Amino acid sequence: IRLTLPKQQRSGPLLPVRIEAITDSSLYDVCPVRATLLYIEKTANIRRSGIKELFIASTKPHGAIASKTGSNWLLHSMEKSGIDTATFKAHSVCGAAASRKVNRGASFGEILKEGRWSTSSTLKKFYLRDIIN
């Protein structure tokens, strides 16, 4: 799920992004499609009509969350995933994810494809950094 404009898009309404469900049963619990549908289902009874945003506050009046709240949630998830949040902040999630994958042995080709980077030099220069954990 992309919450900001894609690199190729400079303005206007967000272009749709397709997120594939994970079909490997051993990864069922980390499927982003399943998690999103489960979140929508679990928040249905507190979601006010007219709220179009996906993420809503867990406290009354259950409106759309502020960007700072989303940033805090993302930062917490990054920390729980073993990403050094002293080095990486919520706005650098792409770089943190790419660095983590490299440190775990993923190929540059795989990372370039997933991150939609055209060249490895851009990836290396702007996104890859050491991860302490």
N, CA, C and O atoms as a printed pandas DataFrame, in Angstrom:
     atom_number atom_name residue_name chain_id  residue_number  x_coord  y_coord  z_coord
0              1         N          ILE        A               1    0.865   -1.168    0.000
1              2        CA          ILE        A               1    0.000    0.000    0.000
2              3         C          ILE        A               1    0.904    1.220    0.000
3              4         O          ILE        A               1    1.768    1.350    0.867
4              5         N          ARG        A               2    0.720    2.102   -0.946
5              6        CA          ARG        A               2    1.563    3.282   -1.061
6              7         C          ARG        A               2    0.795    4.486   -0.529
7              8         O          ARG        A               2   -0.312    4.770   -0.987
8              9         N          LEU        A               3    1.379    5.193    0.438
9             10        CA          LEU        A               3    0.713    6.340    1.049
10            11         C          LEU        A               3    1.227    7.662    0.502
11            12         O          LEU        A               3    0.701    8.717    0.857
12            13         N          THR        A               4    2.238    7.630   -0.352
13            14        CA          THR        A               4    2.791    8.840   -0.952
14            15         C          THR        A               4    2.821    8.676   -2.461
15            16         O          THR        A               4    2.558    7.592   -2.981
16            17         N          LEU        A               5    3.139    9.744   -3.153
17            18        CA          LEU        A               5    3.214    9.679   -4.603
18            19         C          LEU        A               5    4.342    8.761   -5.056
19            20         O          LEU        A               5    5.437    8.813   -4.497
20            21         N          PRO        A               6    4.095    7.927   -6.054
21            22        CA          PRO        A               6    5.181    7.122   -6.593
22            23         C          PRO        A               6    6.261    8.015   -7.188
23            24         O          PRO        A               6    5.998    9.167   -7.531
24            25         N          LYS        A               7    7.486    7.482   -7.311
25            26        CA          LYS        A               7    8.594    8.276   -7.848
26            27         C          LYS        A               7    8.251    8.862   -9.213
27            28         O          LYS        A               7    8.682    9.969   -9.537
28            29         N          GLN        A               8    7.479    8.129  -10.017
29            30        CA          GLN        A               8    7.169    8.573  -11.364
30            31         C          GLN        A               8    6.051    9.616  -11.404
31            32         O          GLN        A               8    5.820   10.227  -12.448
32            33         N          GLN        A               9    5.368    9.826  -10.307
33            34        CA          GLN        A               9    4.226   10.726  -10.264
34            35         C          GLN        A               9    4.560   11.935   -9.418
35            36         O          GLN        A               9    4.914   11.797   -8.248
36            37         N          ARG        A              10    4.452   13.108   -9.991
37            38        CA          ARG        A              10    4.825   14.332   -9.286
38            39         C          ARG        A              10    3.640   15.070   -8.662
39            40         O          ARG        A              10    3.818   15.803   -7.689
40            41         N          SER        A              11    2.432   14.888   -9.208
41            42        CA          SER        A              11    1.274   15.590   -8.658
42            43         C          SER        A              11    0.004   14.860   -9.065
43            44         O          SER        A              11    0.038   13.875   -9.802
44            45         N          GLY        A              12   -1.101   15.359   -8.572
45            46        CA          GLY        A              12   -2.391   14.792   -8.934
46            47         C          GLY        A              12   -2.799   13.655   -8.018
47            48         O          GLY        A              12   -2.075   13.306   -7.086
48            49         N          PRO        A              13   -3.974   13.073   -8.290
49            50        CA          PRO        A              13   -4.438   11.969   -7.462
50            51         C          PRO        A              13   -3.491   10.780   -7.594
51            52         O          PRO        A              13   -2.863   10.580   -8.634
52            53         N          LEU        A              14   -3.401   10.002   -6.529
53            54        CA          LEU        A              14   -2.513    8.843   -6.547
54            55         C          LEU        A              14   -2.948    7.839   -7.612
55            56         O          LEU        A              14   -4.134    7.551   -7.772
56            57         N          LEU        A              15   -1.970    7.321   -8.328
57            58        CA          LEU        A              15   -2.243    6.258   -9.282
58            59         C          LEU        A              15   -2.451    4.958   -8.511
59            60         O          LEU        A              15   -1.848    4.760   -7.456
60            61         N          PRO        A              16   -3.293    4.078   -9.026
61            62        CA          PRO        A              16   -3.514    2.813   -8.319
62            63         C          PRO        A              16   -2.245    1.972   -8.278
63            64         O          PRO        A              16   -1.429    2.005   -9.198
64            65         N          VAL        A              17   -2.098    1.230   -7.209
65            66        CA          VAL        A              17   -0.978    0.308   -7.034
66            67         C          VAL        A              17   -1.577   -1.067   -6.796
67            68         O          VAL        A              17   -2.461   -1.237   -5.957
68            69         N          ARG        A              18   -1.088   -2.035   -7.537
69            70        CA          ARG        A              18   -1.594   -3.407   -7.379
70            71         C          ARG        A              18   -0.718   -4.150   -6.373
71            72         O          ARG        A              18    0.502   -4.205   -6.524
72            73         N          ILE        A              19   -1.337   -4.710   -5.365
73            74        CA          ILE        A              19   -0.630   -5.497   -4.361
74            75         C          ILE        A              19   -1.140   -6.923   -4.457
75            76         O          ILE        A              19   -2.331   -7.188   -4.289
76            77         N          GLU        A              20   -0.227   -7.826   -4.726
77            78        CA          GLU        A              20   -0.587   -9.232   -4.881
78            79         C          GLU        A              20   -0.690   -9.919   -3.522
79            80         O          GLU        A              20    0.079   -9.632   -2.604
80            81         N          ALA        A              21   -1.631  -10.809   -3.415
81            82        CA          ALA        A              21   -1.749  -11.631   -2.209
82            83         C          ALA        A              21   -0.628  -12.668   -2.209
83            84         O          ALA        A              21   -0.220  -13.151   -3.264
84            85         N          ILE        A              22   -0.144  -12.998   -1.038
85            86        CA          ILE        A              22    0.867  -14.042   -0.903
86            87         C          ILE        A              22    0.135  -15.376   -0.855
87            88         O          ILE        A              22   -0.727  -15.593   -0.003
88            89         N          THR        A              23    0.485  -16.262   -1.774
89            90        CA          THR        A              23   -0.230  -17.535   -1.861
90            91         C          THR        A              23    0.468  -18.663   -1.113
91            92         O          THR        A              23   -0.120  -19.724   -0.904
92            93         N          ASP        A              24    1.708  -18.446   -0.711
93            94        CA          ASP        A              24    2.455  -19.456    0.057
94            95         C          ASP        A              24    1.820  -19.564    1.442
95            96         O          ASP        A              24    1.831  -18.598    2.205
96            97         N          SER        A              25    1.271  -20.722    1.770
97            98        CA          SER        A              25    0.551  -20.886    3.038
98            99         C          SER        A              25    1.437  -20.660    4.261
99           100         O          SER        A              25    0.933  -20.301    5.325
100          101         N          SER        A              26    2.746  -20.866    4.129
101          102        CA          SER        A              26    3.630  -20.638    5.275
102          103         C          SER        A              26    3.805  -19.148    5.566
103          104         O          SER        A              26    4.273  -18.774    6.642
104          105         N          LEU        A              27    3.428  -18.297    4.607
105          106        CA          LEU        A              27    3.542  -16.841    4.785
106          107         C          LEU        A              27    2.180  -16.176    4.930
107          108         O          LEU        A              27    2.065  -14.955    4.821
108          109         N          TYR        A              28    1.167  -16.965    5.171
109          110        CA          TYR        A              28   -0.207  -16.469    5.276
110          111         C          TYR        A              28   -0.346  -15.307    6.258
111          112         O          TYR        A              28   -1.062  -14.344    5.986
112          113         N          ASP        A              29    0.334  -15.396    7.391
113          114        CA          ASP        A              29    0.199  -14.371    8.429
114          115         C          ASP        A              29    0.813  -13.028    8.049
115          116         O          ASP        A              29    0.493  -12.020    8.680
116          117         N          VAL        A              30    1.673  -12.977    7.052
117          118        CA          VAL        A              30    2.308  -11.716    6.666
118          119         C          VAL        A              30    1.822  -11.205    5.311
119          120         O          VAL        A              30    2.421  -10.290    4.746
120          121         N          CYS        A              31    0.757  -11.779    4.791
121          122        CA          CYS        A              31    0.208  -11.340    3.508
122          123         C          CYS        A              31   -0.400   -9.942    3.658
123          124         O          CYS        A              31   -1.293   -9.752    4.483
124          125         N          PRO        A              32    0.074   -8.944    2.867
125          126        CA          PRO        A              32   -0.455   -7.581    3.007
126          127         C          PRO        A              32   -1.926   -7.464    2.619
127          128         O          PRO        A              32   -2.653   -6.650    3.188
128          129         N          VAL        A              33   -2.364   -8.257    1.671
129          130        CA          VAL        A              33   -3.769   -8.209    1.259
130          131         C          VAL        A              33   -4.647   -8.757    2.389
131          132         O          VAL        A              33   -5.655   -8.148    2.748
132          133         N          ARG        A              34   -4.266   -9.892    2.938
133          134        CA          ARG        A              34   -5.015  -10.476    4.057
134          135         C          ARG        A              34   -5.053   -9.519    5.243
135          136         O          ARG        A              34   -6.102   -9.319    5.855
136          137         N          ALA        A              35   -3.904   -8.931    5.564
137          138        CA          ALA        A              35   -3.827   -8.018    6.711
138          139         C          ALA        A              35   -4.726   -6.800    6.505
139          140         O          ALA        A              35   -5.397   -6.355    7.436
140          141         N          THR        A              36   -4.737   -6.269    5.295
141          142        CA          THR        A              36   -5.567   -5.090    5.007
142          143         C          THR        A              36   -7.050   -5.434    5.118
143          144         O          THR        A              36   -7.817   -4.690    5.729
144          145         N          LEU        A              37   -7.451   -6.549    4.535
145          146        CA          LEU        A              37   -8.852   -6.960    4.612
146          147         C          LEU        A              37   -9.272   -7.248    6.055
147          148         O          LEU        A              37  -10.384   -6.911    6.460
148          149         N          LEU        A              38   -8.391   -7.863    6.817
149          150        CA          LEU        A              38   -8.671   -8.138    8.227
150          151         C          LEU        A              38   -8.808   -6.833    9.019
151          152         O          LEU        A              38   -9.687   -6.711    9.872
152          153         N          TYR        A              39   -7.938   -5.864    8.736
153          154        CA          TYR        A              39   -8.005   -4.553    9.408
154          155         C          TYR        A              39   -9.343   -3.873    9.095
155          156         O          TYR        A              39   -9.997   -3.345    9.995
156          157         N          ILE        A              40   -9.743   -3.886    7.832
157          158        CA          ILE        A              40  -11.018   -3.259    7.442
158          159         C          ILE        A              40  -12.180   -3.948    8.155
159          160         O          ILE        A              40  -13.098   -3.288    8.641
160          161         N          GLU        A              41  -12.135   -5.274    8.213
161          162        CA          GLU        A              41  -13.179   -6.035    8.895
162          163         C          GLU        A              41  -13.221   -5.706   10.387
163          164         O          GLU        A              41  -14.299   -5.497   10.944
164          165         N          LYS        A              42  -12.063   -5.658   11.033
165          166        CA          LYS        A              42  -11.991   -5.430   12.483
166          167         C          LYS        A              42  -12.366   -3.997   12.867
167          168         O          LYS        A              42  -12.815   -3.755   13.988
168          169         N          THR        A              43  -12.188   -3.061   11.959
169          170        CA          THR        A              43  -12.523   -1.667   12.272
170          171         C          THR        A              43  -13.899   -1.247   11.737
171          172         O          THR        A              43  -14.306   -0.099   11.915
172          173         N          ALA        A              44  -14.603   -2.153   11.094
173          174        CA          ALA        A              44  -15.893   -1.817   10.480
174          175         C          ALA        A              44  -16.901   -1.262   11.488
175          176         O          ALA        A              44  -17.648   -0.334   11.178
176          177         N          ASN        A              45  -16.918   -1.830   12.690
177          178        CA          ASN        A              45  -17.925   -1.399   13.676
178          179         C          ASN        A              45  -17.611   -0.041   14.304
179          180         O          ASN        A              45  -18.489    0.548   14.935
180          181         N          ILE        A              46  -16.404    0.466   14.154
181          182        CA          ILE        A              46  -16.090    1.801   14.699
182          183         C          ILE        A              46  -15.866    2.844   13.596
183          184         O          ILE        A              46  -15.712    4.032   13.878
184          185         N          ARG        A              47  -15.850    2.390   12.353
185          186        CA          ARG        A              47  -15.601    3.290   11.224
186          187         C          ARG        A              47  -16.850    4.136   10.961
187          188         O          ARG        A              47  -17.936    3.612   10.714
188          189         N          ARG        A              48  -16.665    5.450   11.021
189          190        CA          ARG        A              48  -17.788    6.366   10.780
190          191         C          ARG        A              48  -18.064    6.469    9.287
191          192         O          ARG        A              48  -17.153    6.336    8.470
192          193         N          SER        A              49  -19.311    6.704    8.938
193          194        CA          SER        A              49  -19.643    6.873    7.523
194          195         C          SER        A              49  -18.987    8.159    7.019
195          196         O          SER        A              49  -18.862    9.136    7.757
196          197         N          GLY        A              50  -18.588    8.142    5.800
197          198        CA          GLY        A              50  -17.935    9.302    5.201
198          199         C          GLY        A              50  -16.420    9.289    5.322
199          200         O          GLY        A              50  -15.748   10.092    4.676
200          201         N          ILE        A              51  -15.867    8.395    6.134
201          202        CA          ILE        A              51  -14.411    8.278    6.267
202          203         C          ILE        A              51  -13.903    7.430    5.111
203          204         O          ILE        A              51  -14.216    6.243    5.019
204          205         N          LYS        A              52  -13.115    8.044    4.228
205          206        CA          LYS        A              52  -12.604    7.333    3.062
206          207         C          LYS        A              52  -11.193    6.805    3.282
207          208         O          LYS        A              52  -10.737    5.923    2.555
208          209         N          GLU        A              53  -10.508    7.336    4.270
209          210        CA          GLU        A              53   -9.138    6.910    4.534
210          211         C          GLU        A              53   -9.127    5.490    5.080
211          212         O          GLU        A              53  -10.057    5.067    5.767
212          213         N          LEU        A              54   -8.070    4.766    4.767
213          214        CA          LEU        A              54   -7.944    3.397    5.235
214          215         C          LEU        A              54   -7.694    3.341    6.735
215          216         O          LEU        A              54   -8.356    2.589    7.451
216          217         N          PHE        A              55   -6.743    4.135    7.210
217          218        CA          PHE        A              55   -6.342    4.050    8.615
218          219         C          PHE        A              55   -7.125    5.034    9.464
219          220         O          PHE        A              55   -7.170    6.231    9.180
220          221         N          ILE        A              56   -7.744    4.500   10.522
221          222        CA          ILE        A              56   -8.527    5.340   11.427
222          223         C          ILE        A              56   -8.001    5.176   12.845
223          224         O          ILE        A              56   -7.356    4.181   13.177
224          225         N          ALA        A              57   -8.290    6.173   13.675
225          226        CA          ALA        A              57   -7.838    6.163   15.064
226          227         C          ALA        A              57   -8.580    5.090   15.854
227          228         O          ALA        A              57   -9.754    4.815   15.605
228          229         N          SER        A              58   -7.882    4.497   16.801
229          230        CA          SER        A              58   -8.507    3.475   17.643
230          231         C          SER        A              58   -9.282    4.096   18.805
231          232         O          SER        A              58  -10.009    3.407   19.520
232          233         N          THR        A              59   -9.114    5.411   18.980
233          234        CA          THR        A              59   -9.843    6.119   20.035
234          235         C          THR        A              59  -10.924    6.999   19.416
235          236         O          THR        A              59  -10.814    7.419   18.264
236          237         N          LYS        A              60  -11.952    7.269   20.183
237          238        CA          LYS        A              60  -13.047    8.117   19.690
238          239         C          LYS        A              60  -12.503    9.477   19.295
239          240         O          LYS        A              60  -11.618    9.985   19.984
240          241         N          PRO        A              61  -12.971   10.081   18.247
241          242        CA          PRO        A              61  -14.140    9.732   17.447
242          243         C          PRO        A              61  -13.842    8.817   16.253
243          244         O          PRO        A              61  -14.649    8.758   15.325
244          245         N          HIS        A              62  -12.730    8.114   16.248
245          246        CA          HIS        A              62  -12.380    7.131   15.222
246          247         C          HIS        A              62  -12.320    7.720   13.818
247          248         O          HIS        A              62  -12.758    7.092   12.854
248          249         N          GLY        A              63  -11.784    8.912   13.713
249          250        CA          GLY        A              63  -11.612    9.542   12.406
250          251         C          GLY        A              63  -10.304    9.116   11.771
251          252         O          GLY        A              63   -9.567    8.295   12.317
252          253         N          ALA        A              64  -10.030    9.686   10.611
253          254        CA          ALA        A              64   -8.787    9.394    9.909
254          255         C          ALA        A              64   -7.601    9.782   10.788
255          256         O          ALA        A              64   -7.649   10.798   11.481
256          257         N          ILE        A              65   -6.553    8.989   10.762
257          258        CA          ILE        A              65   -5.384    9.282   11.592
258          259         C          ILE        A              65   -4.584   10.429   10.981
259          260         O          ILE        A              65   -4.642   10.670    9.775
260          261         N          ALA        A              66   -3.846   11.121   11.820
261          262        CA          ALA        A              66   -2.938   12.169   11.363
262          263         C          ALA        A              66   -1.695   11.508   10.773
263          264         O          ALA        A              66   -1.383   10.361   11.095
264          265         N          SER        A              67   -0.995   12.226    9.917
265          266        CA          SER        A              67    0.209   11.666    9.302
266          267         C          SER        A              67    1.252   11.289   10.348
267          268         O          SER        A              67    1.992   10.325   10.156
268          269         N          LYS        A              68    1.323   12.028   11.445
269          270        CA          LYS        A              68    2.275   11.718   12.518
270          271         C          LYS        A              68    1.943   10.374   13.169
271          272         O          LYS        A              68    2.844    9.611   13.516
272          273         N          THR        A              69    0.670   10.092   13.330
273          274        CA          THR        A              69    0.259    8.805   13.893
274          275         C          THR        A              69    0.670    7.674   12.966
275          276         O          THR        A              69    1.209    6.667   13.425
276          277         N          GLY        A              70    0.426    7.822   11.680
277          278        CA          GLY        A              70    0.833    6.813   10.705
278          279         C          GLY        A              70    2.339    6.611   10.710
279          280         O          GLY        A              70    2.832    5.488   10.606
280          281         N          SER        A              71    3.058    7.716   10.831
281          282        CA          SER        A              71    4.514    7.656   10.900
282          283         C          SER        A              71    4.966    6.887   12.139
283          284         O          SER        A              71    5.888    6.075   12.066
284          285         N          ASN        A              72    4.324    7.140   13.263
285          286        CA          ASN        A              72    4.659    6.430   14.506
286          287         C          ASN        A              72    4.355    4.938   14.394
287          288         O          ASN        A              72    5.138    4.110   14.861
288          289         N          TRP        A              73    3.228    4.589   13.782
289          290        CA          TRP        A              73    2.881    3.184   13.592
290          291         C          TRP        A              73    3.930    2.502   12.713
291          292         O          TRP        A              73    4.377    1.396   13.015
292          293         N          LEU        A              74    4.310    3.159   11.645
293          294        CA          LEU        A              74    5.299    2.598   10.730
294          295         C          LEU        A              74    6.649    2.434   11.421
295          296         O          LEU        A              74    7.308    1.407   11.265
296          297         N          LEU        A              75    7.052    3.429   12.171
297          298        CA          LEU        A              75    8.321    3.378   12.901
298          299         C          LEU        A              75    8.324    2.228   13.912
299          300         O          LEU        A              75    9.324    1.523   14.054
300          301         N          HIS        A              76    7.220    2.045   14.599
301          302        CA          HIS        A              76    7.090    0.946   15.565
302          303         C          HIS        A              76    7.229   -0.409   14.848
303          304         O          HIS        A              76    7.910   -1.307   15.342
304          305         N          SER        A              77    6.586   -0.548   13.694
305          306        CA          SER        A              77    6.675   -1.790   12.920
306          307         C          SER        A              77    8.092   -2.032   12.434
307          308         O          SER        A              77    8.567   -3.168   12.442
308          309         N          MET        A              78    8.773   -0.974   12.009
309          310        CA          MET        A              78   10.155   -1.103   11.556
310          311         C          MET        A              78   11.036   -1.594   12.701
311          312         O          MET        A              78   11.874   -2.479   12.524
312          313         N          GLU        A              79   10.834   -1.008   13.873
313          314        CA          GLU        A              79   11.618   -1.395   15.049
314          315         C          GLU        A              79   11.368   -2.856   15.418
315          316         O          GLU        A              79   12.308   -3.592   15.720
316          317         N          LYS        A              80   10.109   -3.273   15.393
317          318        CA          LYS        A              80    9.755   -4.659   15.699
318          319         C          LYS        A              80   10.350   -5.628   14.673
319          320         O          LYS        A              80   10.570   -6.800   14.976
320          321         N          SER        A              81   10.609   -5.132   13.455
321          322        CA          SER        A              81   11.185   -5.957   12.393
322          323         C          SER        A              81   12.695   -6.020   12.474
323          324         O          SER        A              81   13.333   -6.678   11.652
324          325         N          GLY        A              82   13.282   -5.339   13.460
325          326        CA          GLY        A              82   14.726   -5.383   13.624
326          327         C          GLY        A              82   15.476   -4.297   12.872
327          328         O          GLY        A              82   16.696   -4.377   12.733
328          329         N          ILE        A              83   14.777   -3.292   12.387
329          330        CA          ILE        A              83   15.412   -2.192   11.668
330          331         C          ILE        A              83   15.845   -1.134   12.669
331          332         O          ILE        A              83   15.079   -0.753   13.555
332          333         N          ASP        A              84   17.061   -0.671   12.525
333          334        CA          ASP        A              84   17.619    0.339   13.425
334          335         C          ASP        A              84   16.910    1.674   13.189
335          336         O          ASP        A              84   17.187    2.358   12.204
336          337         N          THR        A              85   16.007    2.040   14.082
337          338        CA          THR        A              85   15.229    3.269   13.908
338          339         C          THR        A              85   15.985    4.523   14.331
339          340         O          THR        A              85   15.455    5.629   14.230
340          341         N          ALA        A              86   17.217    4.360   14.805
341          342        CA          ALA        A              86   18.075    5.535   15.007
342          343         C          ALA        A              86   18.653    5.965   13.667
343          344         O          ALA        A              86   18.935    7.144   13.453
344          345         N          THR        A              87   18.828    5.001   12.763
345          346        CA          THR        A              87   19.345    5.293   11.423
346          347         C          THR        A              87   18.215    5.579   10.452
347          348         O          THR        A              87   18.300    6.514    9.656
348          349         N          PHE        A              88   17.155    4.778   10.511
349          350        CA          PHE        A              88   16.045    4.894    9.570
350          351         C          PHE        A              88   14.806    5.433   10.263
351          352         O          PHE        A              88   14.470    5.005   11.367
352          353         N          LYS        A              89   14.138    6.358    9.628
353          354        CA          LYS        A              89   12.882    6.908   10.125
354          355         C          LYS        A              89   11.768    6.454    9.191
355          356         O          LYS        A              89   12.033    5.800    8.183
356          357         N          ALA        A              90   10.540    6.791    9.516
357          358        CA          ALA        A              90    9.398    6.333    8.734
358          359         C          ALA        A              90    9.494    6.731    7.268
359          360         O          ALA        A              90    9.093    5.962    6.394
360          361         N          HIS        A              91   10.022    7.925    6.986
361          362        CA          HIS        A              91   10.114    8.372    5.591
362          363         C          HIS        A              91   11.163    7.597    4.804
363          364         O          HIS        A              91   11.200    7.695    3.577
364          365         N          SER        A              92   12.007    6.839    5.471
365          366        CA          SER        A              92   13.065    6.090    4.780
366          367         C          SER        A              92   12.793    4.591    4.764
367          368         O          SER        A              92   13.724    3.787    4.720
368          369         N          VAL        A              93   11.524    4.220    4.800
369          370        CA          VAL        A              93   11.173    2.804    4.855
370          371         C          VAL        A              93   11.666    2.051    3.624
371          372         O          VAL        A              93   12.052    0.888    3.740
372          373         N          CYS        A              94   11.665    2.672    2.463
373          374        CA          CYS        A              94   12.150    1.994    1.248
374          375         C          CYS        A              94   13.635    1.667    1.377
375          376         O          CYS        A              94   14.064    0.556    1.068
376          377         N          GLY        A              95   14.410    2.641    1.834
377          378        CA          GLY        A              95   15.840    2.409    2.019
378          379         C          GLY        A              95   16.115    1.385    3.091
379          380         O          GLY        A              95   17.023    0.566    2.951
380          381         N          ALA        A              96   15.343    1.419    4.159
381          382        CA          ALA        A              96   15.525    0.458    5.246
382          383         C          ALA        A              96   15.203   -0.951    4.767
383          384         O          ALA        A              96   15.937   -1.894    5.062
384          385         N          ALA        A              97   14.126   -1.090    4.041
385          386        CA          ALA        A              97   13.740   -2.408    3.536
386          387         C          ALA        A              97   14.777   -2.933    2.548
387          388         O          ALA        A              97   15.140   -4.109    2.592
388          389         N          ALA        A              98   15.248   -2.072    1.665
389          390        CA          ALA        A              98   16.261   -2.483    0.685
390          391         C          ALA        A              98   17.554   -2.892    1.386
391          392         O          ALA        A              98   18.152   -3.912    1.042
392          393         N          SER        A              99   17.980   -2.109    2.354
393          394        CA          SER        A              99   19.209   -2.427    3.088
394          395         C          SER        A              99   19.073   -3.745    3.831
395          396         O          SER        A              99   19.998   -4.558    3.839
396          397         N          ARG        A             100   17.944   -3.954    4.441
397          398        CA          ARG        A             100   17.708   -5.193    5.188
398          399         C          ARG        A             100   17.752   -6.398    4.258
399          400         O          ARG        A             100   18.321   -7.435    4.601
400          401         N          LYS        A             101   17.148   -6.257    3.078
401          402        CA          LYS        A             101   17.139   -7.370    2.121
402          403         C          LYS        A             101   18.554   -7.682    1.642
403          404         O          LYS        A             101   18.918   -8.851    1.514
404          405         N          VAL        A             102   19.352   -6.653    1.377
405          406        CA          VAL        A             102   20.740   -6.870    0.954
406          407         C          VAL        A             102   21.502   -7.604    2.055
407          408         O          VAL        A             102   22.226   -8.564    1.788
408          409         N          ASN        A             103   21.332   -7.143    3.287
409          410        CA          ASN        A             103   22.027   -7.767    4.412
410          411         C          ASN        A             103   21.587   -9.208    4.650
411          412         O          ASN        A             103   22.306   -9.982    5.282
412          413         N          ARG        A             104   20.433   -9.563    4.155
413          414        CA          ARG        A             104   19.940  -10.937    4.309
414          415         C          ARG        A             104   20.194  -11.776    3.055
415          416         O          ARG        A             104   19.718  -12.907    2.953
416          417         N          GLY        A             105   20.950  -11.213    2.097
417          418        CA          GLY        A             105   21.382  -11.987    0.941
418          419         C          GLY        A             105   20.539  -11.887   -0.309
419          420         O          GLY        A             105   20.756  -12.659   -1.243
420          421         N          ALA        A             106   19.585  -10.971   -0.373
421          422        CA          ALA        A             106   18.771  -10.820   -1.586
422          423         C          ALA        A             106   19.632  -10.262   -2.716
423          424         O          ALA        A             106   20.586   -9.524   -2.470
424          425         N          SER        A             107   19.297  -10.611   -3.934
425          426        CA          SER        A             107   20.052  -10.126   -5.086
426          427         C          SER        A             107   19.650   -8.685   -5.413
427          428         O          SER        A             107   18.539   -8.249   -5.113
428          429         N          PHE        A             108   20.591   -7.956   -6.039
429          430        CA          PHE        A             108   20.277   -6.587   -6.445
430          431         C          PHE        A             108   19.136   -6.577   -7.456
431          432         O          PHE        A             108   18.300   -5.674   -7.445
432          433         N          GLY        A             109   19.103   -7.576   -8.326
433          434        CA          GLY        A             109   18.031   -7.653   -9.325
434          435         C          GLY        A             109   16.664   -7.726   -8.685
435          436         O          GLY        A             109   15.727   -7.054   -9.115
436          437         N          GLU        A             110   16.555   -8.550   -7.651
437          438        CA          GLU        A             110   15.286   -8.703   -6.926
438          439         C          GLU        A             110   14.882   -7.386   -6.263
439          440         O          GLU        A             110   13.721   -6.981   -6.325
440          441         N          ILE        A             111   15.845   -6.728   -5.635
441          442        CA          ILE        A             111   15.565   -5.476   -4.931
442          443         C          ILE        A             111   15.213   -4.365   -5.909
443          444         O          ILE        A             111   14.303   -3.577   -5.652
444          445         N          LEU        A             112   15.929   -4.297   -7.034
445          446        CA          LEU        A             112   15.626   -3.292   -8.056
446          447         C          LEU        A             112   14.200   -3.457   -8.560
447          448         O          LEU        A             112   13.477   -2.474   -8.722
448          449         N          LYS        A             113   13.800   -4.686   -8.804
449          450        CA          LYS        A             113   12.446   -4.953   -9.302
450          451         C          LYS        A             113   11.388   -4.567   -8.274
451          452         O          LYS        A             113   10.415   -3.888   -8.604
452          453         N          GLU        A             114   11.577   -5.001   -7.025
453          454        CA          GLU        A             114   10.591   -4.718   -5.977
454          455         C          GLU        A             114   10.478   -3.228   -5.671
455          456         O          GLU        A             114    9.383   -2.725   -5.418
456          457         N          GLY        A             115   11.619   -2.516   -5.694
457          458        CA          GLY        A             115   11.599   -1.098   -5.380
458          459         C          GLY        A             115   11.347   -0.195   -6.570
459          460         O          GLY        A             115   11.267    1.025   -6.430
460          461         N          ARG        A             116   11.222   -0.800   -7.745
461          462        CA          ARG        A             116   10.993   -0.053   -8.994
462          463         C          ARG        A             116   12.122    0.919   -9.290
463          464         O          ARG        A             116   11.892    2.002   -9.826
464          465         N          TRP        A             117   13.347    0.530   -8.939
465          466        CA          TRP        A             117   14.510    1.340   -9.277
466          467         C          TRP        A             117   15.011    0.902  -10.634
467          468         O          TRP        A             117   14.992   -0.287  -10.949
468          469         N          SER        A             118   15.465    1.857  -11.451
469          470        CA          SER        A             118   15.925    1.510  -12.791
470          471         C          SER        A             118   17.386    1.085  -12.804
471          472         O          SER        A             118   17.774    0.245  -13.616
472          473         N          THR        A             119   18.205    1.649  -11.918
473          474        CA          THR        A             119   19.627    1.291  -11.910
474          475         C          THR        A             119   20.099    1.019  -10.490
475          476         O          THR        A             119   19.570    1.566   -9.522
476          477         N          SER        A             120   21.110    0.161  -10.391
477          478        CA          SER        A             120   21.639   -0.162   -9.064
478          479         C          SER        A             120   22.411    1.017   -8.481
479          480         O          SER        A             120   22.558    1.114   -7.262
480          481         N          SER        A             121   22.908    1.920   -9.339
481          482        CA          SER        A             121   23.652    3.074   -8.811
482          483         C          SER        A             121   22.739    3.987   -7.994
483          484         O          SER        A             121   23.166    4.516   -6.968
484          485         N          THR        A             122   21.510    4.178   -8.421
485          486        CA          THR        A             122   20.546    4.976   -7.652
486          487         C          THR        A             122   20.240    4.295   -6.324
487          488         O          THR        A             122   20.200    4.939   -5.276
488          489         N          LEU        A             123   20.028    3.000   -6.384
489          490        CA          LEU        A             123   19.762    2.229   -5.177
490          491         C          LEU        A             123   20.912    2.348   -4.190
491          492         O          LEU        A             123   20.693    2.612   -3.008
492          493         N          LYS        A             124   22.136    2.154   -4.668
493          494        CA          LYS        A             124   23.311    2.212   -3.798
494          495         C          LYS        A             124   23.537    3.606   -3.226
495          496         O          LYS        A             124   23.860    3.754   -2.048
496          497         N          LYS        A             125   23.368    4.624   -4.059
497          498        CA          LYS        A             125   23.673    5.997   -3.642
498          499         C          LYS        A             125   22.672    6.557   -2.638
499          500         O          LYS        A             125   23.057    7.220   -1.675
500          501         N          PHE        A             126   21.389    6.291   -2.865
501          502        CA          PHE        A             126   20.361    6.956   -2.063
502          503         C          PHE        A             126   19.636    6.080   -1.045
503          504         O          PHE        A             126   19.036    6.601   -0.105
504          505         N          TYR        A             127   19.681    4.764   -1.217
505          506        CA          TYR        A             127   18.823    3.939   -0.379
506          507         C          TYR        A             127   19.544    2.949    0.509
507          508         O          TYR        A             127   19.064    2.668    1.607
508          509         N          LEU        A             128   20.665    2.411    0.089
509          510        CA          LEU        A             128   21.318    1.386    0.893
510          511         C          LEU        A             128   22.150    1.987    2.013
511          512         O          LEU        A             128   23.009    2.838    1.782
512          513         N          ARG        A             129   21.884    1.535    3.220
513          514        CA          ARG        A             129   22.653    1.941    4.400
514          515         C          ARG        A             129   22.766    0.744    5.313
515          516         O          ARG        A             129   21.996   -0.210    5.206
516          517         N          ASP        A             130   23.725    0.800    6.208
517          518        CA          ASP        A             130   23.904   -0.320    7.133
518          519         C          ASP        A             130   22.737   -0.407    8.104
519          520         O          ASP        A             130   22.165    0.595    8.531
520          521         N          ILE        A             131   22.418   -1.630    8.427
521          522        CA          ILE        A             131   21.406   -1.903    9.451
522          523         C          ILE        A             131   22.108   -2.617   10.582
523          524         O          ILE        A             131   22.758   -3.641   10.374
524          525         N          ILE        A             132   21.975   -2.072   11.786
525          526        CA          ILE        A             132   22.714   -2.607   12.931
526          527         C          ILE        A             132   22.121   -3.904   13.423
527          528         O          ILE        A             132   22.866   -4.835   13.726
528          529         N          ASN        A             133   20.804   -4.001   13.516
529          530        CA          ASN        A             133   20.168   -5.204   14.069
530          531         C          ASN        A             133   20.261   -6.334   13.075
531          532         O          ASN        A             133   19.785   -7.436   13.348
